[in-house]
Amino acid sequence: MMGRRLRTPNELLRTAGVTQVGEFAEYHRKLVRQMAQCAAAAKTALAKDQLHREKYYNRRERHTTEFGVGDLVWVLRPPRGKGITKLSHQWVGPALITEDAGFDNWRVVHEDTRAPRGAL
């Protein structure tokens, strides 16, 4: 400032040989305590907000559909290829679930042809 090099408070303390300024230790303790309280309050607010967002997101989600071996189901098979229109059949079935093939996948057999179908 005005041609002089600015010195930080830390530099001023070290050059003067002073290790503590009167109320600095109390200020530091109070600051650390308040920072811990703020961190705890932020953590609580974050948890509350996460619950709110989860509730908002899951309000239209349906977790009630469960399938088991032996159930009859319809299989979504969108038509593909040349000359296929959007009005053709997309669902085929009924199909019988023969075994569980992992997360949300099942092995099925078509009821009308008894032909095995891969994991769907």
C-alpha positions in Angstrom: 0.0 0.0 0.0 1.4 3.4 -1.1 4.6 1.8 -2.2 5.1 -0.5 0.8 5.0 -4.3 0.8 2.0 -5.4 2.9 2.8 -7.8 5.8 0.3 -10.3 7.1 -0.6 -10.5 10.8 1.4 -13.8 11.0 4.5 -12.0 9.7 4.0 -9.2 12.2 3.8 -11.6 15.1 6.8 -13.7 14.1 9.1 -10.7 13.5 8.1 -9.2 16.9 8.8 -12.5 18.7 5.3 -12.5 20.1 3.8 -16.1 20.3 0.3 -15.1 21.2 -1.8 -12.1 21.1 -4.0 -11.5 24.2 -7.4 -12.9 23.2 -6.3 -14.9 20.2 -6.3 -18.2 22.0 -9.9 -17.7 23.2 -11.0 -16.6 19.8 -9.4 -19.7 18.2 -11.2 -22.0 20.7 -14.5 -20.3 20.0 -14.0 -20.4 16.3 -13.2 -24.2 16.3 -16.2 -24.9 18.5 -18.5 -22.9 16.2 -17.1 -24.6 13.2 -17.8 -28.0 14.7 -21.4 -26.9 15.5 -21.8 -25.6 12.0 -20.5 -28.9 10.5 -22.9 -30.9 12.7 -25.8 -28.7 11.7 -24.9 -29.0 8.0 -24.7 -32.8 8.3 -28.2 -32.9 9.9 -29.6 -30.6 7.2 -28.0 -32.7 4.5 -29.6 -35.9 5.9 -33.0 -34.2 6.2 -32.7 -33.0 2.6 -31.7 -36.4 1.3 -34.8 -38.0 2.9 -36.9 -35.3 1.3 -35.4 -35.8 -2.1 -35.7 -39.6 -1.8 -39.4 -39.3 -0.9 -39.9 -36.9 -3.8 -38.1 -39.1 -6.3 -39.8 -42.4 -5.2 -43.4 -41.0 -5.1 -44.0 -42.3 -8.7 -41.8 -45.4 -8.5 -43.6 -48.6 -8.0 -41.8 -51.4 -6.2 -44.8 -53.7 -6.0 -44.3 -55.9 -9.1 -42.6 -59.1 -8.2 -42.4 -62.2 -10.4 -41.7 -65.8 -9.4 -41.1 -69.1 -11.1 -44.3 -70.4 -12.6 -45.9 -67.0 -13.3 -47.4 -66.1 -16.7 -46.1 -62.9 -18.1 -46.2 -60.8 -21.3 -42.8 -60.1 -22.9 -42.0 -56.8 -24.5 -40.5 -57.4 -27.9 -40.4 -54.2 -30.0 -40.6 -55.0 -33.7 -37.5 -54.2 -35.7 -36.6 -54.4 -39.3 -37.6 -53.0 -42.7 -41.3 -52.5 -43.3 -42.3 -52.6 -39.7 -44.8 -49.9 -38.7 -45.3 -48.4 -35.3 -48.7 -50.1 -35.1 -47.4 -53.7 -35.0 -47.5 -55.8 -31.8 -44.9 -55.1 -29.2 -46.0 -57.5 -26.5 -45.9 -61.2 -27.0 -47.2 -63.9 -24.7 -48.2 -65.4 -22.5 -44.8 -66.8 -21.4 -44.1 -69.0 -18.4 -41.2 -68.0 -16.1 -39.0 -71.1 -15.7 -36.1 -69.7 -13.6 -34.6 -66.6 -12.2 -31.6 -65.3 -14.2 -30.3 -62.5 -12.0 -31.5 -59.1 -11.1 -34.7 -58.3 -13.0 -34.1 -61.1 -15.5 -35.9 -64.4 -16.0 -35.8 -67.3 -18.3 -39.2 -67.8 -20.0 -40.9 -70.4 -22.2 -43.6 -69.3 -24.6 -46.9 -70.9 -23.8 -48.2 -71.2 -27.3 -45.0 -72.8 -28.9 -43.2 -74.1 -25.7 -40.1 -72.7 -27.3 -37.5 -71.6 -24.8 -36.6 -67.9 -24.9 -33.4 -66.5 -23.5 -33.1 -64.4 -20.4 -35.5 -61.4 -20.6 
